[in-house]
């Protein structure tokens, strides 16, 4: 057997070992009486503060993601109401609907993954009915404009969470 196949396995084993070693190093030790009580109390206070900050951040993020999902869900319905706006715009409208739907599903799945999704998914309310070509075009202009504004605000809000 040649030494080449062993190299990736040995490297992988080494990487796993160092990852486990790092986790082991980061794991708090059991209780120790050799540390001053004042130091331990300060550490406990810092842990509580970090936990509170983490909880506050998660609550803000949860609210942001729920609003984002609700807005995307609303625009899904509005874009569906624009069906038949014009043959030239149909492919673009279809692509936009798919993108908005995918984005909404992604947000919902992320909220589920971290346990932040509401127990009951939202339901679509009554959407406008555009009965004439003029109404569909005018509605399309308003929906596109408002969607663009919504996405700009969503982008800024999400960027806010990525800043240290």
C-alpha positions as CSV (number, residue, x, y, z in Angstrom):
1,X,0.0,0.0,0.0
2,X,1.4,3.4,-1.0
3,X,1.9,6.2,1.6
4,X,-0.2,8.7,-0.2
5,X,-3.7,7.4,1.0
6,X,-2.4,7.5,4.6
7,X,-1.4,11.1,4.4
8,X,-5.0,12.5,4.1
9,X,-6.2,10.1,6.9
10,X,-3.3,11.0,9.2
11,X,-3.9,14.7,8.5
12,X,-7.6,14.3,9.1
13,X,-6.9,12.5,12.4
14,X,-4.5,15.2,13.4
15,X,-7.1,17.9,12.7
16,X,-9.7,16.1,14.7
17,X,-7.3,15.7,17.6
18,X,-6.4,19.4,17.6
19,X,-10.1,20.4,17.4
20,X,-11.0,18.2,20.3
21,X,-8.0,19.5,22.2
22,X,-9.1,23.1,21.7
23,X,-12.6,22.2,22.9
24,X,-11.2,20.5,25.9
25,X,-9.0,23.6,26.7
26,X,-12.1,25.8,26.5
27,X,-14.2,23.6,28.8
28,X,-14.4,25.2,32.3
29,X,-12.8,23.2,35.0
30,X,-14.6,21.9,38.0
31,X,-14.9,23.9,41.2
32,X,-11.7,25.0,42.7
33,X,-11.1,26.7,46.1
34,X,-7.7,28.2,45.1
35,X,-9.3,31.2,43.4
36,X,-10.2,34.3,45.4
37,X,-14.0,34.6,46.1
38,X,-14.0,38.2,44.7
39,X,-12.6,37.0,41.4
40,X,-15.2,34.2,41.1
41,X,-18.0,36.7,41.9
42,X,-16.7,39.1,39.2
43,X,-16.6,36.2,36.7
44,X,-20.2,35.2,37.6
45,X,-21.3,38.8,37.1
46,X,-19.6,38.9,33.7
47,X,-21.2,35.6,32.7
48,X,-24.7,36.9,33.6
49,X,-24.0,40.1,31.7
50,X,-22.9,38.3,28.6
51,X,-25.9,36.0,28.9
52,X,-28.2,39.0,29.2
53,X,-26.6,40.6,26.2
54,X,-26.9,37.4,24.2
55,X,-30.6,37.1,25.1
56,X,-31.3,40.8,24.2
57,X,-29.5,40.3,20.8
58,X,-31.5,37.1,20.1
59,X,-34.8,38.9,20.9
60,X,-33.9,41.8,18.6
61,X,-32.8,39.4,15.9
62,X,-36.0,37.4,16.4
63,X,-38.1,40.5,15.9
64,X,-36.2,41.6,12.9
65,X,-36.5,38.1,11.2
66,X,-40.2,37.9,12.0
67,X,-40.8,41.3,10.5
68,X,-38.7,40.4,7.5
69,X,-40.5,37.1,7.0
70,X,-43.9,38.8,7.4
71,X,-43.0,41.4,4.8
72,X,-41.7,38.9,2.3
73,X,-44.9,36.8,2.9
74,X,-47.0,39.9,2.1
75,X,-45.1,40.6,-1.1
76,X,-45.5,37.0,-2.2
77,X,-49.3,37.6,-2.1
78,X,-49.0,40.9,-3.8
79,X,-46.9,39.6,-6.6
80,X,-49.3,36.7,-7.1
81,X,-52.1,39.3,-7.4
82,X,-50.2,40.9,-10.3
83,X,-50.3,37.7,-12.4
84,X,-51.2,38.5,-16.0
85,X,-49.7,42.1,-15.8
86,X,-48.3,41.7,-19.3
87,X,-46.7,39.0,-21.4
88,X,-43.4,40.9,-21.6
89,X,-43.2,41.2,-17.8
90,X,-44.4,37.7,-16.9
91,X,-41.0,36.0,-16.9
92,X,-39.5,38.8,-14.7
93,X,-42.5,38.7,-12.4
94,X,-42.2,34.9,-12.1
95,X,-38.5,35.1,-11.3
96,X,-39.2,37.8,-8.7
97,X,-41.9,35.7,-7.1
98,X,-39.6,32.7,-6.9
99,X,-36.8,34.8,-5.4
100,X,-39.1,36.3,-2.8
101,X,-40.6,32.9,-1.9
102,X,-37.1,31.4,-1.6
103,X,-36.0,34.3,0.6
104,X,-39.1,33.9,2.8
105,X,-38.5,30.1,3.1
106,X,-34.9,30.6,4.0
107,X,-35.7,33.1,6.7
108,X,-38.4,30.8,8.1
109,X,-36.0,27.8,8.1
110,X,-33.3,29.8,9.9
111,X,-35.9,30.8,12.5
112,X,-36.9,27.2,13.0
113,X,-33.2,26.1,13.2
114,X,-32.6,28.4,16.1
115,X,-36.0,27.8,17.7
116,X,-37.3,31.3,17.0
117,X,-40.1,30.5,14.6
118,X,-43.7,31.1,15.8
119,X,-45.6,27.9,16.5
120,X,-48.1,28.7,13.7
121,X,-46.8,29.9,10.3
122,X,-48.5,33.1,9.0
123,X,-51.5,32.9,6.7
124,X,-52.0,35.1,3.7
125,X,-54.6,37.8,4.2
126,X,-56.9,39.2,1.5
127,X,-54.9,40.5,-1.5
128,X,-56.1,43.1,-3.9
129,X,-57.8,42.0,-7.1
130,X,-56.6,43.9,-10.1
131,X,-59.4,43.6,-12.6
132,X,-58.0,45.7,-15.5
133,X,-54.7,46.0,-17.3
134,X,-54.4,49.5,-16.0
135,X,-54.9,48.4,-12.4
136,X,-52.3,45.6,-12.8
137,X,-49.7,48.0,-14.3
138,X,-50.4,50.7,-11.6
139,X,-50.4,48.1,-8.9
140,X,-47.2,46.6,-10.3
141,X,-45.5,50.0,-10.2
142,X,-46.6,50.5,-6.5
143,X,-45.7,46.9,-5.5
144,X,-42.3,47.1,-7.2
145,X,-41.5,50.5,-5.6
146,X,-42.6,49.4,-2.1
147,X,-40.8,46.1,-2.4
148,X,-37.6,47.9,-3.3
149,X,-38.0,50.2,-0.3
150,X,-38.8,47.2,2.0
151,X,-35.7,45.3,0.7
152,X,-33.4,48.3,1.3
153,X,-34.6,48.6,4.9
154,X,-34.3,44.9,5.4
155,X,-30.7,45.0,4.0
156,X,-29.8,47.8,6.4
157,X,-31.3,46.0,9.3
158,X,-29.5,42.8,8.5
159,X,-26.2,44.6,8.0
160,X,-26.6,46.1,11.4
161,X,-26.5,42.7,12.9
162,X,-23.3,41.8,11.1
163,X,-21.4,44.7,12.5
164,X,-19.2,44.0,15.6
